[in-house]
Amino acid sequence: MNFFTKDNKTAFEAISSAQFIAFAPILFQASKALRDFGILEAVSKSGEEGITLQEIYPQVKLSEYGARVLLEAGLGIGLLLRNNDKYTITKTGHFILNDRMTRVNMDFSNDVCYEGMFSLADSIKEGKPTGLKALGDWPTIYEGLSILPQPAKDSWFHFDHYYSDGSFDLALKHVFKYHPKHILDIGANTGKFTLKSMAKDPDVKVTLLDLPIQLNVARQNIEKAGYSDRVGYHPIDILIDANRFPKGADAIWMSQFLDCFSEDEIVSILKRCHEAISDDGHIFIMETFWDKQKFEVGAFSLQMTSLYFTNLANGNSQMYDSAVFNKLIDKAGLKIVEQIDQVGVSHTLQICKRK
Ligand SMILES: C[S@@+](CC[C@H](N)C(=O)[O-])C[C@H]1O[C@@H](n2cnc3c(N)ncnc32)[C@H](O)[C@@H]1O
């Protein structure tokens, strides 16, 4: 990683970027309104020729005033251009409208994070997810995942699955080169990785570990796919140190899981993995480390996602810097035997063994 080491901006670029931050919540909502009211789409469809305010506002069923303030904001934000009273879309506007990753991130920011984030400073001071009350009354977001109000529920799952889905197939070949017989899928969520493992190897067995409410969802998905005879369930609150894992599996899979916990909690989980895994077994950790991203914007997205953990998820976890994380692996008595960076959009796969 060779970003975040130099300030390359001119003073003029810097003061401009400071204004983007100063007005960030407003420009975020304006961009979302331009997208959701269909204004970006109408402008995009007009192509290079462009479209006037007078033509747009009846099309999108807004008042002339409403469409005008949004279109003008779109110019300043950089989503639109105007020449001879005709609006055309910019490349940034195109991505806000059409790019799946941008849409997933924007909907997650709005539907899951936006309201709660007003109390981010309190979360930092208290080490508690003070913004979570905007969504429901749970100690952490995980107790509420399967019963989140809409649209937060869909936006949370689209965000989670967008990043992990793309990496599962790539990671699977690394897991199965060790021919595991029994995998513990810890933090199994809706059972997506387990389903892929079932399809990959007709002999492999998987035990899913997650909170009871979450395992109900996974169980339905696995029963529907007809894999019940090779799958076991181990409901667990992993935050309770005394809750141990089933012993003897030769592979443990944890994807986008350990980032849900504080440093001390991660060490406790990894020590229990150490205790549970068979002598020659492997522990597969798939995480998104901000320092392992190919592009600065990838690191930026993860640094912002960390604050979702601070304010909404649990108040004490994050998307880690791999240097911080690797010390925890070591502290738990494990060693990394292989590491594959840039798996899918943003993941690193660490393959660990007992020291
Ligand atoms: C971010 S999701 C990752 C899901 C999945 N492994 C993936 O890659 O998409 C984190 C998972 O950890 C589970 N989890 C969070 N806190 C937990 C706890 N205290 N005990 C057990 N599972 C927990 C959640 O229910 C959720 O399924």
The ligand as a MOL file (V3000), in Angstrom:
LIG
                    3D

  0  0  0     0  0            999 V3000
M  V30 BEGIN CTAB
M  V30 COUNTS 27 29 0 0 0
M  V30 BEGIN ATOM
M  V30 1 C -21.1530 -9.8000 8.6710 0
M  V30 2 S -21.9840 -11.3210 8.9040 0 CHG=1
M  V30 3 C -20.9900 -12.4010 7.9160 0
M  V30 4 C -21.7540 -13.5030 7.3440 0
M  V30 5 C -21.1040 -14.4690 6.3770 0
M  V30 6 N -20.0600 -15.2600 6.9990 0
M  V30 7 C -20.6180 -13.7700 5.1190 0
M  V30 8 O -19.4410 -13.8570 4.8030 0
M  V30 9 O -21.4500 -13.1630 4.4360 0 CHG=-1
M  V30 10 C -21.5610 -11.7200 10.5630 0
M  V30 11 C -22.2580 -12.9300 11.1390 0
M  V30 12 O -21.8030 -13.0870 12.4900 0
M  V30 13 C -22.8870 -13.4440 13.3140 0
M  V30 14 N -22.6450 -13.0200 14.6900 0
M  V30 15 C -22.4930 -11.7450 15.1430 0
M  V30 16 N -22.3630 -11.7320 16.4880 0
M  V30 17 C -22.4200 -13.0300 16.8880 0
M  V30 18 C -22.3530 -13.6540 18.1580 0
M  V30 19 N -22.2210 -12.9450 19.2770 0
M  V30 20 N -22.4230 -15.0010 18.2260 0
M  V30 21 C -22.5620 -15.7390 17.0730 0
M  V30 22 N -22.6500 -15.1960 15.8370 0
M  V30 23 C -22.5940 -13.8520 15.7530 0
M  V30 24 C -24.0560 -12.6960 12.7000 0
M  V30 25 O -25.2940 -13.2250 13.0810 0
M  V30 26 C -23.7670 -12.8080 11.2000 0
M  V30 27 O -24.3690 -13.9440 10.6500 0
M  V30 END ATOM
M  V30 BEGIN BOND
M  V30 1 1 1 2
M  V30 2 1 2 3
M  V30 3 1 2 10
M  V30 4 1 3 4
M  V30 5 1 4 5
M  V30 6 1 5 6
M  V30 7 1 5 7
M  V30 8 2 7 8
M  V30 9 1 7 9
M  V30 10 1 10 11
M  V30 11 1 11 12
M  V30 12 1 11 26
M  V30 13 1 12 13
M  V30 14 1 13 14
M  V30 15 1 13 24
M  V30 16 1 14 15
M  V30 17 1 14 23
M  V30 18 2 15 16
M  V30 19 1 16 17
M  V30 20 1 17 18
M  V30 21 2 17 23
M  V30 22 1 18 19
M  V30 23 2 18 20
M  V30 24 1 20 21
M  V30 25 2 21 22
M  V30 26 1 22 23
M  V30 27 1 24 25
M  V30 28 1 24 26
M  V30 29 1 26 27
M  V30 END BOND
M  V30 END CTAB
M  END
